[in-house]
Amino acid sequence: MRKEELRHDPVRENIVKCVEYIKDNKNNALKIFVGFVILVAVYSYYNQIGGLKNDNASKIAGLAQNSFINGEIDEAMVKFERVMDDYPSTSGATQSLIYLLNEALSQSNYESASILISQYKDQIDDIDDPIVQANIYKIQGDLALLNKSPDDALSNYNIAEKISRNSTAQVKYQLDVITALLTLEKYSAAQEILEDILDIGDVGYNEKNKAEELLAFVKYKLGI
């Protein structure tokens, strides 16, 4: 390379300019560097804290599950409640919510189930597992029907059906939607969904039979 080319090398000139800029603005450069180091440290710290939080939640939920299996129901419920209170929005909290809800429903304690859901309602949408999330919305729909609130039931069933879309559980949630529609006497809407269900080639035997029975009832109501 000739001296003239070397002298006018744009890459070399840019490097020289950068070095001169850092020299002239070393205080600012140092501040930026220190700020970057602090951001990395804070990010690493919160990641570590989050990991410990998830680990602790899982451990306590695991102990609660063992207590539940051993028949120590009251002790298990206390531990599950502790996880829900102290470690919200963790996988352990999700596991705990499922156990607490199932225990309340198995005892037909619908009031406790309603209170439980209302207390942790903000955490439901943070659940990563769509199967669990959809099932909790279905439970809310069932409780709304028991409380004679079919509009609320329909809303929750619709959310459950939407979450479970393209899964084997979708038809079951569609049948829940139809139950709410029939309670509201929205027979035309129910007919449309039932006909869609019966058009599915691989729909389950039980679901198909129930859909056929409900469609016959709907047509009777519509005078078809």
C-alpha positions as CSV (number, residue, x, y, z in Angstrom):
1,M,0.0,0.0,0.0
2,R,1.4,3.4,-0.9
3,K,2.0,6.1,1.7
4,E,-0.8,8.2,0.2
5,E,-3.3,5.4,0.6
6,L,-2.1,4.7,4.1
7,R,-2.4,8.3,5.0
8,H,-6.1,8.4,3.8
9,D,-7.1,5.0,5.2
10,P,-10.7,5.7,6.4
11,V,-10.6,2.7,8.9
12,R,-7.4,4.0,10.5
13,E,-8.7,7.5,10.6
14,N,-11.9,6.3,12.4
15,I,-9.8,4.4,15.0
16,V,-7.7,7.4,15.6
17,K,-10.8,9.6,16.0
18,C,-12.3,7.1,18.5
19,V,-9.1,7.0,20.6
20,E,-8.9,10.8,20.6
21,Y,-12.5,11.1,21.6
22,I,-12.0,8.7,24.5
23,K,-9.0,10.6,25.6
24,D,-10.9,13.9,25.4
25,N,-14.0,12.5,27.1
26,K,-12.5,10.0,29.5
27,N,-14.7,11.1,32.4
28,N,-17.9,10.5,30.3
29,A,-16.6,7.2,29.0
30,L,-15.8,6.1,32.5
31,K,-19.3,7.0,33.7
32,I,-20.9,5.1,30.8
33,F,-18.7,2.0,31.6
34,V,-19.5,2.1,35.3
35,G,-23.2,2.5,34.5
36,F,-23.1,-0.5,32.2
37,V,-21.4,-2.6,34.9
38,I,-24.0,-1.6,37.4
39,L,-26.8,-2.6,35.0
40,V,-25.3,-6.0,34.4
41,A,-24.8,-6.5,38.2
42,V,-28.4,-5.5,39.0
43,Y,-29.7,-7.8,36.2
44,S,-27.6,-10.7,37.5
45,Y,-28.8,-10.1,41.1
46,Y,-32.5,-10.1,40.2
47,N,-32.1,-13.2,38.1
48,Q,-30.4,-15.0,41.0
49,I,-33.1,-13.8,43.4
50,G,-35.8,-15.0,41.0
51,G,-34.1,-18.4,40.7
52,L,-33.9,-18.7,44.5
53,K,-37.6,-17.7,44.8
54,N,-38.7,-20.3,42.3
55,D,-36.5,-23.0,44.1
56,N,-37.9,-22.2,47.5
57,A,-41.5,-22.2,46.2
58,S,-41.0,-25.6,44.5
59,K,-39.4,-27.1,47.7
60,I,-42.2,-25.9,50.0
61,A,-44.9,-27.0,47.5
62,G,-43.1,-30.4,47.2
63,L,-43.2,-30.8,51.0
64,A,-46.9,-29.9,51.0
65,Q,-47.6,-32.4,48.3
66,N,-45.8,-35.1,50.4
67,S,-47.9,-34.1,53.4
68,F,-51.1,-34.3,51.2
69,I,-50.2,-37.8,50.0
70,N,-49.5,-39.0,53.5
71,G,-53.0,-37.9,54.5
72,E,-51.8,-34.8,56.5
73,I,-54.4,-32.6,54.7
74,D,-54.5,-29.7,57.1
75,E,-50.7,-29.4,57.3
76,A,-50.5,-29.6,53.5
77,M,-53.1,-26.9,53.0
78,V,-51.2,-24.5,55.3
79,K,-48.0,-25.1,53.3
80,F,-49.8,-24.5,50.0
81,E,-51.3,-21.3,51.3
82,R,-47.9,-20.2,52.5
83,V,-46.5,-20.7,48.9
84,M,-49.4,-18.7,47.5
85,D,-48.8,-15.8,49.9
86,D,-45.0,-15.7,49.9
87,Y,-44.1,-16.8,46.4
88,P,-46.7,-15.5,44.0
89,S,-46.3,-16.0,40.2
90,T,-44.1,-19.1,40.6
91,S,-44.6,-22.7,39.4
92,G,-44.9,-23.7,43.1
93,A,-47.7,-21.1,43.5
94,T,-49.5,-22.6,40.5
95,Q,-49.2,-26.1,41.9
96,S,-50.4,-24.9,45.3
97,L,-53.5,-23.2,43.8
98,I,-54.5,-26.4,42.0
99,Y,-54.3,-28.4,45.2
100,L,-56.2,-25.8,47.2
101,L,-58.9,-25.5,44.6
102,N,-59.3,-29.3,44.2
103,E,-59.5,-29.8,47.9
104,A,-62.2,-27.1,48.2
105,L,-64.2,-28.5,45.3
106,S,-63.9,-32.1,46.5
107,Q,-65.5,-31.0,49.8
108,S,-68.2,-29.1,47.9
109,N,-66.9,-26.0,49.6
110,Y,-67.7,-23.7,46.7
111,E,-67.5,-20.6,48.9
112,S,-63.9,-21.3,49.8
113,A,-63.1,-22.0,46.1
114,S,-64.7,-18.6,45.1
115,I,-62.7,-16.8,47.8
116,L,-59.5,-18.5,46.8
117,I,-59.9,-17.5,43.1
118,S,-60.8,-13.9,44.0
119,Q,-57.7,-13.6,46.2
120,Y,-55.3,-14.9,43.6
121,K,-57.2,-13.7,40.5
122,D,-54.3,-11.5,39.3
123,Q,-52.0,-14.5,39.3
124,I,-54.2,-16.7,37.0
125,D,-53.2,-14.9,33.8
126,D,-49.5,-15.4,34.7
127,I,-49.8,-19.2,34.6
128,D,-47.7,-20.6,31.8
129,D,-49.5,-23.9,31.4
130,P,-52.6,-23.4,29.2
131,I,-54.2,-26.6,30.4
132,V,-54.1,-25.5,34.0
133,Q,-55.1,-21.9,33.1
134,A,-58.1,-23.1,31.1
135,N,-59.2,-25.4,33.8
136,I,-59.2,-22.6,36.4
137,Y,-61.4,-20.5,34.1
138,K,-63.8,-23.5,33.8
139,I,-64.0,-23.7,37.5
140,Q,-64.8,-20.0,37.7
141,G,-67.6,-20.7,35.1
142,D,-69.0,-23.6,37.1
143,L,-69.0,-21.4,40.3
144,A,-70.8,-18.6,38.4
145,L,-73.5,-21.0,37.3
146,L,-73.9,-22.2,40.8
147,N,-74.3,-18.6,41.9
148,K,-76.9,-18.1,39.1
149,S,-74.7,-15.8,37.1
150,P,-74.9,-17.3,33.6
151,D,-73.4,-14.3,31.9
152,D,-70.2,-14.5,34.1
153,A,-70.2,-18.3,33.5
154,L,-70.4,-17.8,29.7
155,S,-67.5,-15.3,29.8
156,N,-65.3,-17.7,31.8
157,Y,-66.2,-20.7,29.6
158,N,-65.4,-18.7,26.5
159,I,-62.0,-17.8,27.8
160,A,-61.3,-21.5,28.7
161,E,-62.4,-22.5,25.2
162,K,-60.1,-19.9,23.6
163,I,-57.1,-20.9,25.7
164,S,-57.6,-24.6,24.9
165,R,-58.1,-24.0,21.2
166,N,-56.7,-26.7,18.9
167,S,-56.4,-29.1,21.9
168,T,-58.4,-32.2,22.7
169,A,-60.1,-30.4,25.6
170,Q,-61.6,-27.7,23.4
171,V,-64.8,-29.6,22.7
172,K,-65.4,-30.1,26.4
173,Y,-65.2,-26.4,27.0
174,Q,-67.4,-25.7,24.0
175,L,-70.0,-27.9,25.7
176,D,-69.6,-25.8,28.8
177,V,-70.2,-22.7,26.7
178,I,-73.4,-24.3,25.4
179,T,-74.6,-25.0,28.9
180,A,-74.4,-21.3,29.7
181,L,-76.0,-20.4,26.4
182,L,-79.0,-22.7,27.2
183,T,-79.3,-21.2,30.6
184,L,-79.5,-17.8,28.9
185,E,-82.0,-19.2,26.3
186,K,-79.6,-18.3,23.4
187,Y,-80.7,-21.4,21.4
188,S,-79.5,-20.2,18.0
189,A,-76.0,-19.6,19.2
190,A,-76.0,-23.0,20.9
191,Q,-77.2,-24.7,17.7
192,E,-74.3,-23.2,15.7
193,I,-71.7,-24.4,18.1
194,L,-73.3,-27.9,18.4
195,E,-73.4,-28.3,14.6
196,D,-69.7,-27.3,14.4
197,I,-68.9,-29.9,17.1
198,L,-70.7,-32.7,15.2
199,D,-68.8,-31.7,12.0
200,I,-65.5,-32.7,13.7
201,G,-64.4,-36.0,12.4
202,D,-62.6,-37.3,15.4
203,V,-64.8,-35.9,18.2
204,G,-64.9,-38.2,21.3
205,Y,-67.8,-40.7,21.6
206,N,-69.2,-39.2,24.9
207,E,-68.9,-35.6,23.6
208,K,-70.6,-36.6,20.3
209,N,-73.5,-38.2,22.1
210,K,-73.9,-35.2,24.4
211,A,-73.8,-32.8,21.5
212,E,-76.5,-34.8,19.6
213,E,-78.8,-34.8,22.7
214,L,-78.3,-31.1,23.2
215,L,-78.9,-30.3,19.5
216,A,-82.2,-32.3,19.6
217,F,-83.2,-30.2,22.6
218,V,-82.2,-26.9,20.9
219,K,-84.1,-27.8,17.8
220,Y,-87.2,-28.6,19.9
221,K,-86.9,-25.2,21.6
222,L,-86.5,-23.5,18.2
223,G,-89.4,-25.4,16.7
224,I,-87.3,-27.0,14.0
